[in-house]
Amino acid sequence: MTATFSKLKTHFTNWREWELNPIVIKELRQAVRSWAVTGMLLLFLTVLFITSLTFLVTQSFQVEANLQLGGAMFSAFMVILAGASVFFIPLYVGVRVAAERQENNPDLLYVSTLSPACIIRGKFLCGAYMALLFFSACMPFMAFTNLLRGVDLPTVFFILFYLFLVVCAANMIAIFFACLPMSRPFKILLVIYGLFQSFALLVPLVRVSFQLMSSGVGAMMSGRNFWVGTLTFVGIGMAITGLFFVLSVALISPPSANRALPVRIYLTAIWLLGGLLSFSWVVQTGMAPWMLAWTYPTFALMMFALLVTVSNSDQISLRVRRTIPKSGLKRALAFVLFNGAAGGLVWVATILVATFFLTWQILLAFPKSMIDSSASNWFVTTTAYAFAYALTALFIHRKFLSKRPPKLAGVIAVLLAGAWAIVPSIVLFFLNQLSWKSVEGLQLGNVFNVFSLRDDDQRLYHLYFAFGWLLLMILINAKWFVRQVKNFQPLNRTQSPPVINEISPAA
């Protein structure tokens, strides 16, 4: 702790020697030389000028003054700004990162001595600067609408701030998808998918902006609830952006690095902060179902984390072993947070169990809240099935496909869930007995069948089967888990390094 404070003190004492991120300088230099950015900015300004001129010329032909002309112009400018920023900026940033991630293009990501976090931070800051450039170009047009009546300046600046945060989050998501290790055809398909998703994001974004403009943000700023809701929205947006930042850093880090440590620490931190935020809303409103806004995202996030966890390698690199603490308690905590499938399973299970227990206790503490027992049964049964699939995939990969990459275990887990859901329907189809009633009937082992059941007894059968399967897989993988715990030992620095080649070369 003392060493950390001394480093921070030294860092802030020498603030005059701080330098700008070199990735930002590199990206901005290339953006200035690119006709794509310059042409898009000039096209954006031209569209704004023509739109404003059209509104003013149209108004000149009317006899009576339009008291809502400023609001109408602001709405048009807002749609143009949202479309240009959401479509173009994330696409440009993502394509730039994806081009540097190609194996045949050993650019700065491979030959630079900068840390992965510094590289991703530079990419994100470049995207934020480009967004700020477009917003700065649009701000005089939007501020001019206040003189024409129909919208006030607090509403203008608040909606601009809201759009800017959404564009920054979209940039970070685009960087994450660009960092995924995929071939060029898959990345082209991902770009096409991203364009459709940008359109899906644009519609609710504009709808919320219209609602903010019609509600009058300036009048609501004096209320306490407005700032509580705004800070909650900003906090959630920053948490999501930070999550994709940490994941992007992990993706471009070398395989020998401790990739899992920052990701698991960050997920645990936002899990705790999200729980406290939901609990504060429960205390303030007296409505216990606000906890479900924390429970369901945690469940979905941990399901993805479980797939990534089972895809981890069992072998820990020497670079990671050098950082394993010698103390027993610290080593137990490091086992959960460091690389490795065994520790990751314990980490995911701990978070899910704690989430279910805390949510259930808070729901019971408020007698007026409606408690649905089927929701708790669904949560427990689905979690048990997910761990059963994961442990089965680990066993199959370890026994039959041990020479294949470890990420194949996650693919096997997904295939198991899909096969268990599709194979019974295929059998019923060939037996000419396939119907909606047969699909919605009891299918033990099919996790998707849990959502379509309405009978509590059949849900209970699923619960018993899932826990039985999970217990069997725990017993089968117990020896492997114990071996992973024993092998998680710090590197013995006194031991001499292994001899690679005992034959000395000729003089």
C-alpha positions as CSV (number, residue, x, y, z in Angstrom):
1,M,0.0,0.0,0.0
2,T,2.8,2.4,0.9
3,A,4.6,1.6,-2.4
4,T,1.4,2.4,-4.3
5,F,0.9,5.8,-2.7
6,S,4.6,6.6,-3.3
7,K,4.2,5.8,-7.0
8,L,1.0,7.9,-7.2
9,K,2.8,10.8,-5.4
10,T,5.7,10.6,-7.8
11,H,3.4,10.4,-10.8
12,F,1.5,13.6,-9.9
13,T,4.5,15.5,-8.7
14,N,6.1,15.2,-12.1
15,W,2.9,16.4,-13.9
16,R,5.0,18.8,-16.0
17,E,6.7,15.9,-17.7
18,W,3.5,14.2,-18.8
19,E,3.2,13.4,-22.5
20,L,0.2,12.9,-24.7
21,N,-0.6,9.4,-25.6
22,P,1.4,8.6,-28.8
23,I,-1.4,6.5,-30.2
24,V,-3.6,9.6,-30.1
25,I,-1.0,11.6,-32.1
26,K,-0.6,8.8,-34.6
27,E,-4.4,8.3,-35.1
28,L,-5.2,12.0,-35.4
29,R,-2.4,12.5,-37.9
30,Q,-3.8,9.8,-40.0
31,A,-7.3,11.1,-39.6
32,V,-6.2,14.6,-40.8
33,R,-4.6,13.0,-43.9
34,S,-7.6,10.9,-44.6
35,W,-10.2,12.2,-47.0
36,A,-12.8,10.1,-45.3
37,V,-12.8,12.2,-42.2
38,T,-12.4,15.5,-44.0
39,G,-15.0,14.7,-46.6
40,M,-17.5,13.4,-44.0
41,L,-17.1,16.6,-41.9
42,L,-17.6,18.9,-44.9
43,L,-20.6,16.8,-46.0
44,F,-22.0,17.1,-42.4
45,L,-21.6,20.9,-42.4
46,T,-23.2,21.2,-45.8
47,V,-26.2,19.2,-44.7
48,L,-26.6,21.3,-41.6
49,F,-26.4,24.5,-43.6
50,I,-28.9,23.4,-46.2
51,T,-31.3,22.2,-43.5
52,S,-31.2,25.5,-41.6
53,L,-31.5,27.4,-44.8
54,T,-34.6,25.3,-45.8
55,F,-36.3,26.0,-42.5
56,L,-35.6,29.8,-42.7
57,V,-36.8,30.1,-46.3
58,T,-39.9,28.1,-45.6
59,Q,-40.7,30.3,-42.6
60,S,-40.3,33.5,-44.7
61,F,-43.3,32.4,-46.8
62,Q,-45.6,32.2,-43.8
63,V,-47.6,35.1,-42.5
64,E,-47.7,34.2,-38.8
65,A,-44.5,33.6,-36.8
66,N,-43.9,30.0,-35.9
67,L,-43.1,29.9,-32.1
68,Q,-41.8,26.4,-32.4
69,L,-39.4,27.0,-35.3
70,G,-36.4,26.6,-33.0
71,G,-37.6,23.3,-31.6
72,A,-38.3,21.9,-35.1
73,M,-34.8,23.0,-36.3
74,F,-33.2,21.5,-33.3
75,S,-35.0,18.2,-33.8
76,A,-33.7,18.0,-37.4
77,F,-30.1,18.9,-36.4
78,M,-30.3,16.3,-33.6
79,V,-31.3,13.5,-36.1
80,I,-28.5,14.5,-38.5
81,L,-25.9,14.7,-35.7
82,A,-27.0,11.3,-34.2
83,G,-27.0,9.6,-37.6
84,A,-23.6,11.0,-38.7
85,S,-21.9,10.3,-35.3
86,V,-23.4,6.9,-34.6
87,F,-22.8,5.5,-38.2
88,F,-19.5,7.1,-39.2
89,I,-17.3,7.5,-36.1
90,P,-17.6,4.0,-34.6
91,L,-17.2,2.5,-38.1
92,Y,-14.0,4.5,-38.8
93,V,-12.5,3.7,-35.4
94,G,-13.4,0.0,-35.6
95,V,-12.1,-0.4,-39.2
96,R,-8.8,1.3,-38.2
97,V,-8.3,-1.1,-35.3
98,A,-9.4,-4.2,-37.3
99,A,-6.9,-3.3,-40.0
100,E,-4.0,-3.3,-37.5
101,R,-5.2,-6.6,-36.0
102,Q,-4.7,-8.5,-39.3
103,E,-1.9,-11.1,-39.1
104,N,-0.4,-9.9,-42.4
105,N,-0.1,-6.3,-41.1
106,P,2.4,-6.2,-38.3
107,D,1.6,-2.6,-37.2
108,L,1.9,-0.8,-33.9
109,L,0.0,-3.4,-32.0
110,Y,2.7,-6.0,-32.5
111,V,6.0,-4.0,-32.6
112,S,5.3,-1.2,-30.1
113,T,6.7,-1.2,-26.5
114,L,3.5,0.5,-25.3
115,S,1.3,-1.4,-23.0
116,P,-2.0,-2.8,-24.3
117,A,-4.0,-0.5,-22.0
118,C,-2.1,2.5,-23.5
119,I,-2.9,1.4,-27.0
120,I,-6.6,0.9,-26.4
121,R,-6.8,4.2,-24.4
122,G,-5.3,6.0,-27.4
123,K,-7.7,4.5,-29.8
124,F,-10.6,5.4,-27.5
125,L,-9.4,9.0,-27.0
126,C,-9.0,9.4,-30.8
127,G,-12.6,8.4,-31.3
128,A,-13.8,10.7,-28.5
129,Y,-11.8,13.6,-30.1
130,M,-13.5,12.9,-33.5
131,A,-16.9,12.9,-31.8
132,L,-16.0,16.1,-30.1
133,L,-15.0,17.6,-33.5
134,F,-18.4,16.7,-35.0
135,F,-20.3,18.0,-32.0
136,S,-18.3,21.2,-32.0
137,A,-19.2,21.8,-35.6
138,C,-22.9,21.2,-34.9
139,M,-23.1,23.2,-31.7
140,P,-23.3,26.7,-33.3
141,F,-26.3,25.5,-35.4
142,M,-28.0,24.0,-32.3
143,A,-27.3,27.1,-30.1
144,F,-28.8,29.3,-32.8
145,T,-32.1,27.5,-32.5
146,N,-32.6,29.0,-29.0
147,L,-33.0,32.4,-30.6
148,L,-35.9,31.1,-32.7
149,R,-37.8,29.9,-29.6
150,G,-39.1,26.4,-29.0
151,V,-36.1,25.1,-27.1
152,D,-33.9,26.4,-24.2
153,L,-30.1,26.2,-23.9
154,P,-30.0,23.8,-20.9
155,T,-32.0,21.3,-23.0
156,V,-29.6,21.8,-26.0
157,F,-26.4,21.2,-24.0
158,F,-27.9,18.3,-22.0
159,I,-29.0,16.4,-25.1
160,L,-25.6,17.1,-26.7
161,F,-23.9,15.7,-23.6
162,Y,-26.2,12.6,-23.7
163,L,-25.5,12.0,-27.4
164,F,-21.8,12.4,-26.8
165,L,-21.7,9.8,-24.1
166,V,-23.6,7.3,-26.3
167,V,-21.2,7.9,-29.2
168,C,-18.2,7.3,-26.9
169,A,-19.7,4.1,-25.7
170,A,-20.4,3.0,-29.3
171,N,-16.7,3.7,-30.1
172,M,-15.5,1.5,-27.3
173,I,-17.8,-1.3,-28.4
174,A,-16.5,-1.0,-32.0
175,I,-13.0,-1.2,-30.7
176,F,-13.8,-4.4,-28.8
177,F,-15.3,-6.1,-31.8
178,A,-12.4,-5.1,-33.9
179,C,-10.0,-6.7,-31.4
180,L,-11.7,-10.1,-31.7
181,P,-9.3,-12.7,-33.2
182,M,-11.2,-13.3,-36.5
183,S,-10.3,-13.6,-40.1
184,R,-11.0,-10.8,-42.6
185,P,-14.3,-12.4,-44.1
186,F,-15.8,-12.7,-40.6
187,K,-14.8,-9.1,-39.8
188,I,-16.5,-7.9,-43.0
189,L,-19.6,-9.7,-41.9
190,L,-19.2,-8.1,-38.4
191,V,-19.0,-4.7,-40.0
192,I,-22.3,-5.3,-41.9
193,Y,-23.9,-6.5,-38.7
194,G,-22.6,-3.4,-36.9
195,L,-24.2,-1.1,-39.5
196,F,-27.6,-2.8,-38.8
197,Q,-27.0,-2.5,-35.1
198,S,-26.2,1.2,-35.5
199,F,-29.5,1.7,-37.1
200,A,-31.2,-0.2,-34.3
201,L,-29.3,2.1,-31.8
202,L,-30.2,5.2,-33.7
203,V,-34.0,4.8,-33.4
204,P,-34.2,4.6,-29.5
205,L,-31.5,7.2,-29.2
206,V,-33.5,9.8,-31.2
207,R,-36.7,8.8,-29.4
208,V,-35.2,9.4,-26.0
209,S,-33.8,12.7,-27.3
210,F,-37.3,13.8,-28.4
211,Q,-38.7,12.8,-25.0
212,L,-36.0,14.9,-23.2
213,M,-36.7,17.9,-25.4
214,S,-40.5,17.7,-25.0
215,S,-40.2,17.2,-21.2
216,G,-38.2,20.4,-20.7
217,V,-34.8,19.6,-19.2
218,G,-34.2,23.1,-18.0
219,A,-37.3,23.0,-15.7
220,M,-36.4,19.6,-14.3
221,M,-32.8,20.5,-13.4
222,S,-34.0,22.0,-10.1
223,G,-35.3,18.7,-8.9
224,R,-33.3,16.1,-7.0
225,N,-34.8,13.1,-8.8
226,F,-33.5,14.5,-12.1
227,W,-29.9,14.5,-11.0
228,V,-30.2,11.1,-9.3
229,G,-31.5,9.6,-12.6
230,T,-28.9,11.4,-14.6
231,L,-26.0,10.3,-12.4
232,T,-27.3,6.7,-12.5
233,F,-27.5,6.8,-16.3
234,V,-24.0,8.2,-16.6
235,G,-22.6,5.7,-14.1
236,I,-24.1,2.7,-15.9
237,G,-22.7,4.1,-19.2
238,M,-19.3,4.5,-17.8
239,A,-19.4,1.0,-16.3
240,I,-20.3,-0.5,-19.7
241,T,-17.6,1.5,-21.5
242,G,-15.0,0.5,-18.9
243,L,-16.0,-3.2,-19.3
244,F,-15.4,-3.2,-23.0
245,F,-12.2,-1.3,-22.5
246,V,-10.9,-4.0,-20.1
247,L,-12.0,-6.7,-22.5
248,S,-10.3,-5.0,-25.4
249,V,-7.0,-4.8,-23.4
250,A,-7.3,-8.5,-22.5
251,L,-7.8,-9.4,-26.2
252,I,-4.7,-7.7,-27.5
253,S,-2.5,-8.7,-24.5
254,P,0.0,-11.5,-25.1
255,P,-1.1,-15.1,-24.3
256,S,1.5,-15.3,-21.5
257,A,0.1,-12.3,-19.7
258,N,-2.4,-12.5,-16.8
259,R,-5.4,-11.6,-18.9
260,A,-8.1,-12.7,-16.5
261,L,-6.9,-10.6,-13.5
262,P,-8.0,-7.1,-14.6
263,V,-11.2,-8.5,-16.2
264,R,-12.3,-10.4,-13.1
265,I,-11.4,-7.6,-10.7
266,Y,-13.3,-5.1,-12.8
267,L,-16.4,-7.4,-13.1
268,T,-16.3,-7.9,-9.4
269,A,-16.1,-4.2,-8.7
270,I,-19.0,-3.3,-11.0
271,W,-21.0,-6.2,-9.6
272,L,-20.6,-4.7,-6.1
273,L,-21.3,-1.2,-7.2
274,G,-24.3,-2.3,-9.2
275,G,-25.7,-4.1,-6.2
276,L,-25.2,-1.0,-4.0
277,L,-26.9,1.2,-6.6
278,S,-29.9,-1.1,-6.9
279,F,-30.2,-1.4,-3.2
280,S,-30.1,2.4,-2.8
281,W,-33.0,2.6,-5.3
282,V,-34.9,0.0,-3.3
283,V,-34.4,2.0,-0.1
284,Q,-35.4,5.2,-1.8
285,T,-38.5,4.0,-3.6
286,G,-39.5,1.1,-1.3
287,M,-39.9,-1.2,-4.3
288,A,-37.9,-4.4,-4.0
289,P,-38.1,-5.4,-7.7
290,W,-35.5,-2.8,-8.4
291,M,-33.0,-5.4,-7.3
292,L,-33.9,-7.5,-10.4
293,A,-32.3,-4.7,-12.5
294,W,-29.0,-5.9,-10.9
295,T,-29.8,-9.6,-10.8
296,Y,-30.7,-10.3,-14.4
297,P,-27.7,-8.4,-16.0
298,T,-25.4,-10.1,-13.5
299,F,-26.8,-13.5,-14.6
300,A,-26.4,-12.8,-18.3
301,L,-22.9,-11.4,-17.8
302,M,-21.8,-14.4,-15.7
303,M,-23.1,-16.8,-18.4
304,F,-20.7,-15.2,-20.9
305,A,-18.0,-15.2,-18.3
306,L,-18.5,-19.0,-17.8
307,L,-18.0,-19.7,-21.5
308,V,-14.8,-17.7,-21.5
309,T,-13.6,-19.3,-18.3
310,V,-13.9,-22.9,-19.5
311,S,-11.9,-21.8,-22.6
312,N,-8.9,-20.9,-20.4
313,S,-5.8,-23.1,-20.5
314,D,-4.8,-25.3,-17.5
315,Q,-1.2,-24.5,-17.9
316,I,0.0,-21.2,-16.2
317,S,2.8,-19.4,-17.9
318,L,6.0,-18.5,-16.0
319,R,5.1,-14.9,-16.3
320,V,2.0,-15.5,-14.3
321,R,3.7,-17.8,-11.8
322,R,6.2,-15.1,-10.9
323,T,3.3,-13.0,-9.5
324,I,1.6,-15.7,-7.4
325,P,1.9,-14.7,-3.8
326,K,3.4,-17.1,-1.2
327,S,0.9,-16.4,1.5
328,G,-1.9,-18.9,1.8
329,L,-4.8,-16.5,1.9
330,K,-3.5,-14.3,-0.8
331,R,-2.7,-17.3,-3.0
332,A,-6.3,-18.5,-2.5
333,L,-7.6,-15.1,-3.7
334,A,-5.2,-15.1,-6.6
335,F,-6.3,-18.6,-7.6
336,V,-9.8,-17.2,-8.1
337,L,-8.7,-14.1,-10.0
338,F,-5.8,-15.3,-12.1
339,N,-5.8,-17.3,-15.3
340,G,-7.2,-20.8,-15.3
341,A,-10.5,-22.5,-15.7
342,A,-10.7,-24.0,-12.2
343,G,-10.3,-20.6,-10.4
344,G,-12.7,-19.0,-12.9
345,L,-15.4,-21.6,-12.1
346,V,-15.1,-20.8,-8.4
347,W,-15.3,-17.1,-9.2
348,V,-18.4,-17.3,-11.4
349,A,-20.1,-19.7,-8.9
350,T,-19.4,-17.3,-6.0
351,I,-20.8,-14.3,-7.7
352,L,-24.0,-16.1,-8.8
353,V,-24.6,-17.7,-5.4
354,A,-24.1,-14.3,-3.7
355,T,-26.4,-12.6,-6.2
356,F,-29.2,-15.1,-5.7
357,F,-28.9,-15.0,-1.9
358,L,-28.8,-11.2,-1.6
359,T,-31.7,-10.7,-4.0
360,W,-33.8,-13.2,-2.3
361,Q,-33.2,-11.8,1.1
362,I,-34.0,-8.2,0.0
363,L,-37.2,-9.4,-1.7
364,L,-38.2,-11.2,1.6
365,A,-37.5,-8.1,3.6
366,F,-40.2,-6.2,1.7
367,P,-43.5,-8.0,2.3
368,K,-45.4,-5.8,-0.1
369,S,-43.3,-6.8,-3.0
370,M,-44.6,-9.6,-5.3
371,I,-42.3,-12.6,-5.0
372,D,-42.5,-15.0,-7.9
373,S,-41.2,-18.4,-6.9
374,S,-40.9,-19.6,-10.5
375,A,-38.3,-16.8,-11.1
376,S,-36.1,-18.2,-8.4
377,N,-36.6,-21.7,-9.7
378,W,-35.7,-20.5,-13.2
379,F,-32.5,-18.8,-11.9
380,V,-31.2,-21.8,-9.9
381,T,-32.1,-24.4,-12.6
382,T,-30.5,-22.4,-15.4
383,T,-27.4,-21.8,-13.4
384,A,-27.1,-25.5,-12.6
385,Y,-27.6,-26.5,-16.2
386,A,-24.9,-24.0,-17.3
387,F,-22.3,-25.3,-14.9
388,A,-23.2,-28.9,-15.9
389,Y,-22.7,-28.1,-19.6
390,A,-19.4,-26.3,-18.8
391,L,-18.0,-29.2,-16.7
392,T,-19.1,-31.7,-19.3
393,A,-17.3,-29.8,-22.0
394,L,-14.2,-29.6,-19.8
395,F,-14.2,-33.3,-19.3
396,I,-14.7,-34.0,-23.1
397,H,-11.9,-31.7,-24.0
398,R,-9.5,-33.0,-21.4
399,K,-10.1,-36.7,-22.2
400,F,-10.6,-36.8,-26.0
401,L,-9.4,-33.5,-27.4
402,S,-6.5,-32.6,-25.1
403,K,-4.2,-31.7,-28.0
404,R,-6.7,-29.1,-29.4
405,P,-6.8,-25.5,-28.2
406,P,-8.4,-24.8,-24.9
407,K,-11.0,-22.5,-26.4
408,L,-12.6,-25.5,-27.9
409,A,-14.2,-26.3,-24.5
410,G,-16.4,-23.2,-24.7
411,V,-17.5,-24.2,-28.2
412,I,-18.3,-27.8,-26.9
413,A,-20.4,-26.3,-24.1
414,V,-22.5,-24.3,-26.5
415,L,-22.9,-27.3,-28.8
416,L,-24.0,-29.4,-25.9
417,A,-26.8,-27.0,-25.0
418,G,-27.8,-26.6,-28.7
419,A,-27.7,-30.4,-29.4
420,W,-29.7,-31.2,-26.3
421,A,-32.4,-28.7,-27.5
422,I,-32.5,-29.7,-31.2
423,V,-32.0,-33.5,-31.2
424,P,-35.3,-34.4,-29.4
425,S,-37.2,-32.2,-31.9
426,I,-35.4,-33.9,-34.8
427,V,-36.3,-37.3,-33.5
428,L,-40.0,-36.3,-33.0
429,F,-40.0,-34.9,-36.5
430,F,-38.9,-38.2,-38.1
431,L,-41.5,-40.0,-35.9
432,N,-44.2,-37.6,-37.2
433,Q,-45.0,-36.5,-33.6
434,L,-43.5,-33.0,-33.6
435,S,-45.9,-30.3,-32.4
436,W,-45.9,-27.2,-30.1
437,K,-47.3,-29.4,-27.3
438,S,-44.4,-31.8,-27.6
439,V,-41.8,-29.0,-27.8
440,E,-43.3,-27.4,-24.7
441,G,-43.4,-30.8,-22.9
442,L,-40.9,-32.0,-20.3
443,Q,-37.4,-32.4,-21.8
444,L,-34.9,-33.1,-19.1
445,G,-31.5,-31.7,-19.8
446,N,-32.8,-29.0,-22.2
447,V,-32.1,-25.7,-20.6
448,F,-34.4,-23.9,-23.1
449,N,-37.3,-26.1,-22.1
450,V,-37.3,-24.4,-18.6
451,F,-38.6,-21.2,-20.1
452,S,-41.6,-22.7,-21.8
453,L,-42.9,-24.9,-18.9
454,R,-45.9,-23.7,-16.9
455,D,-46.3,-26.6,-14.5
456,D,-44.4,-26.2,-11.3
457,D,-43.9,-29.9,-10.9
458,Q,-42.1,-30.1,-14.3
459,R,-39.9,-27.3,-13.3
460,L,-39.0,-29.2,-10.1
461,Y,-38.1,-32.2,-12.2
462,H,-35.7,-30.0,-14.2
463,L,-34.2,-28.7,-11.0
464,Y,-33.6,-32.2,-9.7
465,F,-32.1,-33.4,-13.0
466,A,-29.9,-30.4,-13.3
467,F,-28.4,-30.8,-9.8
468,G,-28.0,-34.5,-10.3
469,W,-26.1,-33.9,-13.5
470,L,-24.0,-31.1,-11.9
471,L,-23.1,-33.3,-8.9
472,L,-22.0,-36.1,-11.3
473,M,-19.8,-33.7,-13.2
474,I,-18.3,-32.3,-10.0
475,L,-17.3,-35.8,-8.9
476,I,-15.8,-36.6,-12.3
477,N,-13.8,-33.4,-12.5
478,A,-12.8,-33.4,-8.8
479,K,-9.4,-34.9,-9.4
480,W,-8.7,-32.4,-12.1
481,F,-9.7,-29.5,-9.8
482,V,-7.5,-30.7,-7.0
483,R,-4.6,-31.0,-9.3
484,Q,-5.1,-27.4,-10.5
485,V,-5.1,-26.2,-6.9
486,K,-1.9,-28.0,-6.1
487,N,-0.2,-26.8,-9.3
488,F,-1.0,-23.2,-8.4
489,Q,2.3,-22.5,-6.7
490,P,4.6,-19.5,-7.0
491,L,7.7,-19.9,-9.1
492,N,10.8,-21.1,-7.2
493,R,13.3,-18.3,-7.9
494,T,16.2,-20.2,-6.3
495,Q,15.8,-23.1,-8.8
496,S,18.2,-22.8,-11.8
497,P,16.5,-22.4,-15.1
498,P,16.1,-25.5,-17.3
499,V,18.9,-26.1,-19.8
500,I,17.6,-25.8,-23.3
501,N,20.6,-27.1,-25.2
502,E,23.4,-28.8,-23.4
503,I,25.6,-29.1,-26.5
504,S,27.8,-26.0,-26.7
505,P,28.1,-24.6,-30.2
506,A,31.3,-24.7,-32.1
507,A,33.7,-21.7,-31.8
